[in-house]
Amino acid sequence: MKKLSVIFFILLTFFVRMMANSSEIKIPEWHKKVLKNGVKLVSLYTEKIPMVSINLIIPSGSALDPPGKEGLARLTARMLLKGTKNRDEERIAFDVEFLGGSLETYSSQDYSAISAEFMSKDVLKAIEIFFDVLLNPIFPEEEFKKEKERAMDLLKQEKDNPSLIASKEFFQFLFKDHPYAHSSIGSEETIEKIKLEDAIDFYKKRFIPNGSVFVIVGNFDKSSIGKIENSLNMWKDRKTGLEPIKKLEEILERRILIVDDPDQTQSQIRIGRISFVSKKDPDFPAAVLANTILGGGFTSRLVNEVRVNRGLTYGINSSFVNYKSGGVFLVSTFTKNKSTLETIKIIIDELKKFKETSVTDAELEGAKNYITGQFPRGLETNNKLASQIGEIEFFNYPPEILKNFLTEIKKVTKDDIQRVSQKHFDLGNFTLLVLSNAKEVEEDLKELGKYEVKRMK
């Protein structure tokens, strides 16, 4: 079975990359129906390979974690696979493995999700397992204790990863008391406080059909859609309502935080600002290209200047991090402690140049070629396609985004790049986090303005 899957994957990959030569991604229109309980049922039938991917997105992300119990949404999602009224954890795993499929749960700031992939011939059995997990979890206490222990172990492992620590600290510093400030896993202190009753209550109140999106993509028996709809209708809306996450607001001041770790010989640098470029935004294609030229590609300006020309780092990149209620423009890198200020100055200088001067024809053409080559890879499998469609429907983006994206990319001009760079890449009021040995960098960083120092625990 594995050999057949590999062959089908290779054929599908070849097919999708052949389509990349066109200015339009040829994706059939998917069917969409909103059920009475508020869940959106989306289906896309394809004949490429005999496999089916399912993705259910639920508006129960970590932004809804109660204060002091951050990590609850993730723990709740993981508990769905730990036993139901009909199957214990081992039976769930056995049934999925017997079918040669996969079933997993995960959480982000905006949503929790259940994802599955099975052979087409097993779709009815897969649906039965899927909805048993969604609708009938029993939250066994011993498994809950084990999940808390696993979360604690992950948090301990993170302490050995300066890059991960720096990113988490950056978003906490940037967002302050906003619900997006904490990571989905929470902290050791908050995980310790979460009780089994909290997870059960969160499931009842937050894992609701209203606002959820169920996506099925692949070569499925079309009669199975009726079974899916019947199962979704069994998911009762508890009338708890959808609470919108408050919008991220632009910060109109320079903010600097040094996270002091005396053992560090390198500085982890994160510098950015609140800047939201939604996929609905007409600026989105130009912003994608602009970021590719600046720091999102292998031959970007930041890579060339900071890594190639100056030799200050082995890696640097810029990116947009988007959420349902806002987003962030972020530059991430690392360097030796003694070159921390020099590296930050170069980044700021490159951003200033990028705002004030036009990109070259070669830069624009190179970025377009890069995006044209990379974009289809996000659609190579049913699983990736189900994920993309799920986010489009959950965030209420126009469905034509996928098929029109490359066409819009090709239309972008140098003037468009300069316009969006002035609007979205301005670091005049930046937020800067440096994770380093404070004694070795503090004196230099005074030059950038007022700063705070946070000692690592």
C-alpha positions in Angstrom: 0.0 0.0 0.0 2.9 2.4 0.9 4.5 1.8 -2.6 1.2 2.6 -4.3 0.8 5.8 -2.2 4.3 6.9 -3.2 3.6 6.3 -6.9 0.3 8.3 -6.7 2.1 11.1 -4.9 4.8 11.3 -7.5 2.2 11.4 -10.3 0.2 14.1 -8.5 3.3 16.2 -7.8 4.2 16.0 -11.5 0.7 17.0 -12.5 0.5 20.0 -10.2 4.0 21.3 -11.2 3.0 21.0 -14.9 0.1 23.3 -14.0 2.5 25.8 -12.6 3.6 26.7 -16.1 0.1 28.3 -16.5 -0.8 31.7 -15.0 -3.8 30.0 -13.4 -4.0 27.1 -11.0 -6.7 24.8 -12.3 -8.7 23.9 -9.2 -12.3 22.7 -9.6 -14.9 24.7 -7.7 -15.8 23.2 -4.4 -19.3 22.7 -3.2 -20.3 24.5 0.0 -23.3 24.2 2.2 -24.1 25.8 5.6 -26.0 23.5 7.8 -28.7 24.5 10.4 -26.3 24.2 13.3 -23.9 26.7 11.6 -21.2 24.4 10.4 -20.0 24.9 6.8 -19.7 21.6 4.8 -17.2 21.9 1.9 -16.5 19.1 -0.5 -14.1 18.9 -3.5 -14.2 15.7 -5.6 -11.0 14.9 -7.4 -10.1 11.7 -9.4 -6.3 12.0 -9.2 -5.6 9.4 -6.5 -7.8 7.0 -4.5 -7.4 8.9 -1.3 -9.5 11.2 0.8 -8.4 14.0 3.1 -10.7 15.5 5.8 -10.0 18.8 7.7 -12.3 20.1 10.4 -11.5 23.6 11.7 -13.3 24.7 14.9 -13.2 28.3 16.3 -11.7 27.2 19.6 -8.1 28.3 19.4 -5.7 29.2 22.1 -6.8 32.9 22.0 -9.8 31.7 23.9 -7.8 30.1 26.7 -8.9 31.5 30.1 -6.3 33.8 31.7 -4.1 31.7 33.9 -4.9 28.5 32.1 -3.1 29.1 28.8 -2.7 25.8 26.9 -6.2 24.6 27.6 -7.4 24.7 24.0 -4.5 22.5 22.9 -4.9 20.0 25.8 -8.6 19.8 25.0 -8.0 19.1 21.3 -5.5 16.4 22.1 -7.9 14.7 24.5 -10.3 14.0 21.7 -8.0 11.1 20.6 -7.7 9.6 24.1 -11.0 7.7 24.2 -14.7 7.9 23.3 -17.9 6.2 24.4 -17.1 3.5 21.8 -13.3 3.2 21.7 -10.4 3.7 24.1 -7.2 5.3 22.9 -5.6 2.0 21.8 -8.7 1.1 19.8 -8.8 4.5 18.1 -5.1 4.1 17.1 -5.7 0.4 16.0 -8.7 1.2 13.8 -6.9 4.1 12.1 -3.7 2.1 11.6 -5.7 -0.9 10.3 -7.1 1.3 7.5 -3.7 2.6 6.7 -4.9 6.1 7.5 -4.0 9.0 9.8 -5.9 11.0 12.3 -4.6 13.9 14.4 -5.6 17.1 16.2 -3.8 20.4 16.6 -4.4 24.0 17.7 -3.4 27.5 16.7 -4.3 30.9 18.1 -7.5 31.1 16.0 -8.7 27.5 15.8 -8.4 23.9 16.8 -8.6 21.2 14.1 -9.0 17.5 13.4 -7.3 16.2 10.3 -7.5 12.8 8.7 -6.4 11.0 5.6 -7.6 7.6 4.3 -7.9 5.5 1.2 -11.1 6.1 -0.8 -12.4 2.6 -0.3 -12.4 3.2 3.5 -14.1 6.6 3.6 -17.3 5.4 5.3 -15.4 3.7 8.1 -13.1 6.7 8.3 -16.1 9.0 8.7 -17.5 6.8 11.5 -14.2 7.0 13.4 -13.8 10.7 12.8 -17.2 11.6 14.2 -16.9 9.3 17.1 -13.8 11.2 18.1 -15.5 14.6 17.6 -18.9 13.9 19.2 -18.2 11.2 21.9 -15.0 12.0 23.8 -15.0 10.8 27.4 -11.8 12.6 28.7 -10.3 9.8 30.8 -8.5 11.2 33.8 -5.3 9.1 33.5 -4.8 10.1 29.9 -5.4 13.7 30.8 -2.6 13.5 33.4 -0.3 12.0 30.8 -1.1 14.8 28.3 -0.2 17.4 30.9 3.1 15.6 31.5 3.8 15.5 27.8 3.1 19.3 27.6 5.5 19.8 30.5 8.2 17.8 28.8 7.8 19.8 25.6 8.1 23.0 27.5 11.3 21.7 29.2 12.7 20.8 25.8 11.9 24.3 24.5 14.3 25.7 27.1 17.2 24.3 25.1 16.1 26.1 22.0 17.1 29.8 22.1 15.4 30.5 18.7 12.1 29.2 19.9 12.4 31.0 23.2 13.2 34.3 21.4 10.1 34.0 19.1 7.8 33.2 22.0 9.2 36.0 24.1 8.9 38.4 21.1 5.2 37.8 20.6 4.5 38.0 24.3 6.3 41.4 24.5 4.7 42.7 21.3 1.1 41.7 22.1 1.2 42.4 25.8 -2.2 41.4 27.2 -3.8 40.5 23.9 -5.1 36.9 23.6 -2.6 36.1 20.9 0.3 36.8 23.3 0.8 33.3 24.6 1.8 30.2 22.6 -0.8 27.5 22.2 1.1 25.2 24.5 1.0 27.6 27.4 3.6 27.6 30.2 4.6 25.2 33.0 2.7 27.4 35.5 -0.5 27.5 33.5 -0.5 23.8 32.5 -0.1 22.9 36.2 -3.3 24.8 37.0 -5.5 23.2 34.3 -7.8 20.5 35.7 -9.8 17.8 33.9 -13.0 19.7 34.5 -11.5 22.7 32.7 -11.0 20.7 29.5 -14.4 19.1 29.7 -16.0 22.6 30.1 -13.9 24.0 27.3 -15.0 21.2 25.0 -18.7 21.8 25.8 -18.5 25.6 25.4 -16.0 26.0 22.6 -16.0 23.0 20.4 -19.1 24.0 18.6 -20.5 23.7 15.1 -21.3 27.4 14.7 -18.5 28.9 12.7 -16.7 25.5 12.1 -15.7 24.3 8.6 -15.7 20.7 7.6 -13.7 20.0 4.4 -13.4 16.8 2.4 -11.2 16.5 -0.6 -10.4 13.5 -2.8 -11.8 10.6 -4.7 -14.8 9.8 -2.5 -18.1 8.1 -3.1 -20.4 11.1 -3.5 -23.1 9.2 -1.5 -20.8 9.6 1.5 -21.6 13.3 1.6 -25.1 12.4 2.9 -23.6 10.4 5.8 -21.2 13.3 6.6 -24.1 15.8 6.6 -26.2 13.5 8.9 -23.2 13.2 11.3 -22.6 16.9 11.3 -26.2 17.5 12.1 -25.8 15.4 15.2 -23.3 18.0 16.4 -25.6 20.2 18.6 -25.0 23.9 18.7 -24.8 24.8 22.4 -25.7 28.5 21.7 -22.6 29.7 23.4 -21.9 32.2 20.6 -18.7 33.2 18.8 -16.7 35.8 20.6 -14.6 37.9 18.2 -10.9 38.3 19.2 -10.2 42.0 19.5 -8.1 43.5 16.7 -4.4 44.0 17.0 -3.6 47.7 17.2 -0.6 49.4 15.8 2.0 50.4 18.4 3.1 54.0 17.9 6.4 53.8 19.9 9.8 52.0 19.8 9.9 49.2 22.3 13.0 47.2 23.1 13.4 44.1 25.4 16.6 42.3 26.3 16.0 38.8 27.6 19.0 38.0 29.6 20.6 34.5 29.4 24.2 34.7 30.7 25.0 31.4 29.0 24.3 32.7 25.5 27.3 33.4 23.2 24.9 34.4 20.3 22.1 36.9 20.2 18.7 35.9 18.9 17.2 38.9 17.3 13.5 39.5 16.5 12.4 42.9 15.2 9.0 43.8 13.7 5.7 45.6 14.0 2.0 45.1 13.9 1.2 45.0 10.1 -1.8 43.0 8.7 -2.0 42.1 5.0 -5.0 39.9 4.6 -5.4 37.6 1.7 -8.5 39.7 0.9 -6.4 42.8 0.6 -5.6 43.9 -3.0 -2.0 44.5 -1.7 -1.5 40.9 -0.8 0.2 39.6 -4.0 2.5 42.7 -4.0 3.3 42.2 -0.3 4.2 38.6 -0.9 6.6 39.6 -3.7 8.0 42.5 -1.7 8.7 40.2 1.2 10.3 37.6 -1.1 12.7 40.3 -2.4 13.4 41.7 1.1 14.0 38.6 3.2 11.7 35.8 2.2 13.8 34.2 -0.5 17.2 32.6 -0.7 18.7 35.5 -2.7 16.9 38.2 -0.8 18.4 41.6 0.1 18.7 40.7 3.8 20.4 37.4 3.1 22.8 39.0 0.7 23.7 41.9 3.0 23.7 40.3 6.4 24.9 36.8 5.6 26.7 36.9 2.3 28.4 40.3 2.3 28.9 40.8 6.0 29.1 37.3 7.3 27.2 38.2 10.4 24.8 35.2 10.5 24.0 31.9 8.9 20.4 32.6 8.6 18.0 35.6 8.3 14.5 35.9 7.0 11.4 38.2 7.0 7.8 37.2 7.0 4.2 38.1 7.6 2.5 36.3 10.5 -1.2 36.6 10.0 -4.1 35.9 12.4 -7.9 36.4 12.1 -7.7 39.7 14.0 -4.4 41.1 12.7 -0.8 40.3 11.9 2.9 41.0 12.3 5.8 41.9 10.0 8.8 40.2 11.5 12.6 39.9 10.8 14.3 37.0 12.5 18.1 36.3 12.7 20.9 35.5 15.1 24.6 36.6 15.4 27.5 36.7 17.8 26.9 38.8 20.9 29.5 41.4 19.8 27.9 42.0 16.4 24.3 42.4 17.8 24.0 46.2 17.3 25.7 46.1 13.9 23.3 43.4 12.7 20.2 45.3 13.9 21.5 48.6 12.3 22.0 46.8 9.0 18.4 45.4 9.1 16.9 48.8 9.9 19.1 50.4 7.1 18.0 47.8 4.6 14.3 48.3 5.5 14.8 52.1 5.0 16.4 51.5 1.6 13.6 49.2 0.6 11.1 51.8 1.4 12.9 54.6 -0.4 14.2 53.0 -3.6 12.6 51.0 -6.3 13.4 47.3 -6.7 15.2 46.3 -9.9 13.6 44.5 -12.9 15.8 41.4 -12.1 14.7 41.3 -8.4 11.0 41.5 -9.4 11.3 38.9 -12.1 13.3 36.6 -9.8 10.7 36.9 -7.0 7.9 36.1 -9.5 9.7 33.0 -10.7 10.3 31.9 -7.2 6.7 32.3 -6.1 5.4 30.7 -9.3 7.6 27.7 -8.5 6.8 27.4 -4.8 3.0 28.1 -4.8 1.8 24.9 -6.5 3.7 22.8 -3.9 1.1 23.9 -1.3 -1.5 22.2 -3.4 0.3 19.0 -4.3 -1.7 16.6 -2.1 -5.4 16.3 -1.1 -4.3 17.0 2.5 -2.6 20.3 1.6 -5.6 21.3 -0.6 -8.0 20.5 2.2 -6.0 22.6 4.6 -5.9 25.6 2.1 -9.6 25.4 1.4 -10.4 25.1 5.1 -8.5 28.3 6.0 -10.1 30.1 3.0 -13.6 29.2 4.2 -12.8 29.7 7.9 -11.3 33.2 7.4 -13.9 34.0 4.8 -11.4 34.7 2.0 -12.7 34.8 -1.6 -12.7 31.2 -3.0 -11.0 32.4 -6.2 -7.8 33.3 -4.3 -6.2 30.0 -5.1 -6.8 29.8 -8.8 -6.2 33.6 -9.4 -3.1 34.0 -7.2 -0.4 33.4 -9.8 -2.3 35.6 -12.3 -2.3 38.5 -9.8 1.4 37.9 -9.0 2.3 38.3 -12.6 0.5 41.7 -12.7 2.5 43.2 -9.9 4.7 46.2 -10.9 7.8 47.8 -9.3 5.5 50.7 -8.3 3.2 48.3 -6.5 6.2 46.9 -4.6 7.3 50.4 -3.5 3.8 51.3 -2.5 3.3 48.3 -0.2 6.8 48.5 1.2 6.1 52.1 2.4 2.8 50.9 3.9 3.7 47.6 5.5 7.5 47.4 5.9 8.1 50.6 7.9 10.1 50.0 11.1 10.1 53.5 12.3 8.2 52.4 15.5 9.6 48.9 15.8 9.4 46.3 18.6 12.8 44.6 19.2 13.7 41.6 21.2 17.2 40.4 21.8 17.8 37.1 23.7 21.5 37.3 24.7 24.0 37.8 27.5 22.8 41.2 28.7 26.2 42.2 30.0 27.7 41.8 26.5 25.0 43.7 24.6 23.3 46.1 26.9 25.8 49.0 26.6 25.6 48.8 22.8 21.8 48.6 22.6 21.4 51.8 24.6 22.1 53.6 21.3 18.7 52.4 20.0 16.6 53.9 22.8 15.0 53.0 26.1 14.8 49.3 26.8 13.8 46.7 29.4 15.7 43.7 30.7 14.0 40.4 31.5 16.0 37.8 33.4 15.6 34.2 32.2 14.2 32.0 35.0 
